Amino acid sequence: MVLTEGQKQAIEKLDAEMEAAKDPCSKYIAEQLLQLATSCPEVAEKILEQKKTLAGALDAIKAEAKKHAFGRWQ
């Protein structure tokens, strides 16, 4: 598979953010995003947006999970 320049840049961005990440959740999310970026150029372009970060993705996932939490998990 030939990667676009955008895909290559997205992979580099995710690799750098994954190296800086301290927690295993961020690394797992980065791995999933890497798979998506390599298979879909549109996803790679979204990852390259300046406001999109690995930390932001983790925060969005936590916020969404909290919305669906129940009982003692709230």
Backbone torsions as a table, in degrees:
resi	resn	phi	psi	omega
1	MET	NA	132.3	177.9
2	VAL	-94.3	125.5	-179.5
3	LEU	-89.8	145.0	175.3
4	THR	-75.9	166.4	177.4
5	GLU	-61.9	-38.8	177.5
6	GLY	-62.3	-40.1	177.7
7	GLN	-64.2	-42.3	178.9
8	LYS	-62.0	-42.7	179.6
9	GLN	-66.4	-39.5	178.9
10	ALA	-64.5	-40.2	178.6
11	ILE	-63.3	-43.5	177.8
12	GLU	-61.7	-43.4	179.7
13	LYS	-61.9	-46.7	-179.8
14	LEU	-65.7	-39.8	178.1
15	ASP	-59.8	-44.7	-179.5
16	ALA	-64.4	-43.1	179.9
17	GLU	-68.5	-34.9	179.7
18	MET	-67.7	-38.3	177.4
19	GLU	-62.6	-37.4	-178.5
20	ALA	-79.6	-19.5	-177.0
21	ALA	-68.0	140.4	-178.7
22	LYS	-97.1	-31.2	-172.8
23	ASP	-100.2	151.0	-178.1
24	PRO	-66.0	-26.2	178.7
25	CYS	-63.5	-43.4	179.3
26	SER	-62.5	-40.6	179.8
27	LYS	-65.8	-39.3	177.9
28	TYR	-64.4	-44.4	179.1
29	ILE	-61.9	-42.2	178.9
30	ALA	-61.2	-41.2	178.6
31	GLU	-62.1	-41.2	178.5
32	GLN	-65.9	-42.6	178.9
33	LEU	-65.8	-35.4	176.4
34	LEU	-61.4	-42.7	178.0
35	GLN	-62.2	-44.3	178.9
36	LEU	-65.0	-41.7	-178.3
37	ALA	-64.8	-36.2	-179.1
38	THR	-74.8	-24.9	-178.5
39	SER	-97.6	-16.0	-174.8
40	CYS	-139.9	107.4	-179.5
41	PRO	-58.8	-29.9	179.6
42	GLU	-65.3	-38.5	177.9
43	VAL	-66.6	-41.0	178.5
44	ALA	-58.5	-41.6	179.2
45	GLU	-63.6	-38.6	177.6
46	LYS	-64.6	-40.8	-179.7
47	ILE	-62.3	-34.0	-178.0
48	LEU	-73.9	-14.0	177.9
49	GLU	-58.3	137.7	-173.5
50	GLN	-57.9	-37.7	-176.4
51	LYS	-78.3	-9.4	-179.7
52	LYS	-88.6	120.7	178.9
53	THR	-135.3	163.4	176.5
54	LEU	-64.9	-41.4	177.7
55	ALA	-62.6	-39.4	177.6
56	GLY	-64.5	-38.1	178.0
57	ALA	-64.2	-43.4	179.0
58	LEU	-63.4	-42.5	178.3
59	ASP	-62.2	-40.8	179.5
60	ALA	-65.6	-39.8	179.0
61	ILE	-65.8	-43.9	178.5
62	LYS	-62.0	-42.7	-179.6
63	ALA	-63.7	-42.2	179.3
64	GLU	-66.4	-40.8	178.5
65	ALA	-63.9	-39.4	-179.9
66	LYS	-63.8	-35.1	177.9
67	LYS	-62.1	-30.5	-175.5
68	HIS	-102.5	5.2	-179.4
69	ALA	-74.1	154.3	176.6
70	PHE	-143.0	162.6	177.2
71	GLY	62.3	-133.4	-175.6
72	ARG	-73.3	-9.9	-177.9
73	TRP	-84.3	-4.6	-178.5
74	GLN	-76.0	NA	NA
